[in-house]
């Protein structure tokens, strides 16, 4: 009888410990949850900073970020392998028809960047288009030195590349859809940082990157005489601008909605500190 009594007391003690653990965050409301963000390498850096700041708001939410390009992130959101897609371009009509929803979190301007040794300071939109189409191949044709132009572009599927080619007209019609008309001689760089590094080390190079990535290692050139200032971007006189989106499958709820709502409100301080333009 004494053994049975001791056994019952032990079981009761274990049950009490489990109950207390549940109340104090063991497997209850305080349990850590994970959100997976997949997509744009341009959105990725600011998403990482937003994640760090959000950890102070809700430390029970763990956010994993995978930077694989906008299209891959949108697809991952659609097939359910990501909670949130990161995109540096607008959603297509087909993607919207699938029930995907884009939530703007920032405005990014792209800069056409040159090596600091390049004497060219400004290009027209038409000149930039023709350079990337391969119609202009020497810097002397646009007021620079007599030297062959080295093109550096992002990989296929990059939201930055899609946005750049769409805005600048580096495309052609194929089966009723737009396709890249990029000069096949172009060097392809995987990621925004790779383009910047390539242009910074090649005096004859030209590429395009998110404005937030511009530093002293590269030189942004004006387009049609217009610089990429906040005023020029907001009044749409500077042509190379695009949204940063967080994409969900349908309208979000729960932890996903809480995170996106925070990003679009208090998180805008982080966006501004990251040298991107806040949403209005």
N, C-alpha and C positions, 0 to 999 in steps of 0.2 A: 504493500500500500504506500509506504514511504517513497519507494522508487517511482511509482506512478505519479505521486504528488509532485516529486521533484521534476519529473518529465513534463508535467502539465505547466508547472511554473516556468520552466525553460522555454516552452513553446510560446507562452504568453509574453515572456520577455522579448523574444525574437519578433513577435507580432507588433509589440509596442515600438521597438526600434524601427521596424519597417514603416510603421505609420508616421513616426516622427520624421524619418528621412524623406517621406513623401511630402510632408508638410513643409519641410525646410529646404526642398529643392532637389531631392534625390532623383526620382523619376517623374515628378509632378511638373507644375508650371515653371519651375526654374531650370528645367533640362535644356541643354544647348540644342539649338536647331541650326540647320545648314541651308543657306540659299546659294545656288550656283548661278553665277553670271558668266556668259560665254559670248564672245564676239570681237568687236573692233579693237585693233591695236592702237587706234587713235583715242578711243573712249577709255581704254584700259587704264592709263595712268591716272586720270582724274577719278575713275571709279575706285581705284586703290586708295586714293586719299579720302574719298567719301566713306569708304569702308572703315578706314582707321578712325575717322571722326564718329561714325555711327556706333562703333564699339563702345564708346563712352555713353551713348544714348541707351543702347540695349545690348549689354554684354552677353546675353544669352543667345544672340544670333551670330552664327559664324558664317562669313561670306567668302566663298571661293571664287576666284576670277581666273578665267581661261581666255587668253587673247589669241584668236584664230582667224579674225577677219569678220566683217559685218554679215556677209551672206551666210557663212557657217553658223554664226550666232543666231541669226534669224531662223535658220533651219532647225537648230537645236531647240529653240523655244517652241517651234511648231510641233516637233516630234516628242517633246516632253523631257528631253535630256538636260534642259536648262530651265531654271525658274524665270530668268530674265535674260533677254538677248541685248547685246550692246551693238548699236549701229551708228555709223557716221554718215548715213544717208537716209533719205525719206523711204518709207515703205512703198513698194510697188503696188499697183492696183491688184495684181494677183495675190500678193501677200496679205493685203487688207481683206480681200475676198475670203481668204482662209481663216479669218477671225483674229488675225494678229493686230495688236494695238500698239502704237508708238507713243511714248510719253517723252516730250522734249525736256531735257535736263540742262542744256547749254547750247550756245551758238558758237561754232568754230569757223574761223576764216582760214582758208588755205593760203599759203604763200608760195609763189614760184621763187625758188631759191637758186642763187648762183654762188660760185666760189668767190670769196672776198677779193681775189686778185683780178676778177673780171671787171673791166671798165664800164660795161653796160649797166645802166641804172634803171631804165624803164623800157618796157616792151608793150606793144599794143596787143589786144586780145587776138587779133588776126595773126600777128607774128608768132605768138605762143602756140596757137592752133597749128600753124604751118610747120613750126619747129617739131612738134610732137607727131605730126603727120609724116614728117620726113621730107617736106617740100623745101624747107630752109635747112641747110646743112653746115653752113659756115658762119661764124660770128661776124665776119665782115659784112654780111648781108643785112645785119641789124645794127650797124654802127660800132661793132667791136673789132677785135684783132682778127687777122687772117689766120684762123684756126678752126679745125673741125669741131662741130658741136657734139658733145657726148650727152646722150639722153639717159636719164635715170628715172624709172617708173616703178610703181608698186605692182604686185602680183595680181593675176586675175582673181576676182572674188573680193578684192579689197574695196571697202566702202569709200575710202579716200580716192582710189583710182576711178571708181564708178562715178563719183560726184565730179571729179576733175574733168573726166572725158565728156560727161554729159553737159556740164556748164560751158566748156571750151569748144565743144563740137568736134571732138576727136572720136567720132563714131560714124557708122554707116548702117543702112537698113539691111537686115537679113531675116527673111521669112516673117516680115512684119514686125520685127523687134530690132532694137538698137544693139549693135555689136561694136567692139573696139576696133578703131582704125589706127592704133598706135604703130609707129614705125617699127618694123621687126628688128631693126638694129639696136633698139633701146636695151639698156641693161635693166634687168628686173631685180629689185631689192625686196626682200621679205621683211616688211615692217617699216614704220616711219623712221625709226632711229637709223635703220640701215641706209635709207635714202640720204638722210642728213650726213652721215659719215662718209658716204660715197662722194657727195658733192663737195664736202669740206676738204677732201684729199685729192680732188681732180680739178685743176684750174679751168678746164674747158667744159665742165659739166653743168647741167641744168636739171632740176628736179622740182618736186612739189611736196610740201609737208604741211601738217597742221600748224597754224600760226603759233600755238602754244609751245611748239618745239623749237622755234627759232631762237638761236643764240648767236654769239659772236663768231662761231665757226662757219656760218653761212651768211649770205647777204640776200635779203628779200628784195625783189625788184618791183617797182610800181607797175600797175597795169593801166594802160591808157592814161598815164600820168597821175593815177590815183593811188594813194598809199592805203594800206590795210589798217586804218584807224577805226576806233569804235564808232565814231560818228559816221564814217563812210560806209561801214558795214551795216549799221542799223538803218541808214537812209537808202541802202541798196545801190549806192553809186560804185562801191567796190564789188566786183562781180563774183569773186571766188569765196563764197560763204555757204555753209551748210549746217543742219541741225545735228546735235548729238542726242540720240534717243536711247531710252530703255524700253525694250519691247516685251510685251506679255501676250500670252495666248488668251484672248478675251480680256475683259476688265478684271484687274487683279483684286485679290482679297487677302485677308489675314496678314501674315508677316511681309509678304511681297508688297501689298498695298501700303503698309506702314512705312517700309523702307523708301519706296518711290515717293510717297507723300512728303517724307522728311527731306529727301534729296531736292524736291521741287520747292521747298520752303526754307527751313533753316540751313539745309545743305548748300544753298546758293552762295553762302559765304566761302565755302570750300571751292566752289566753281570759280569764283572771282579771284581767290588767292592762287588758283592754278593757271591764271592768265587766260581764262576763257570768258566769254560774255555770258552774263546771267540771262535767264528767261524773263520776259516782261509780263 
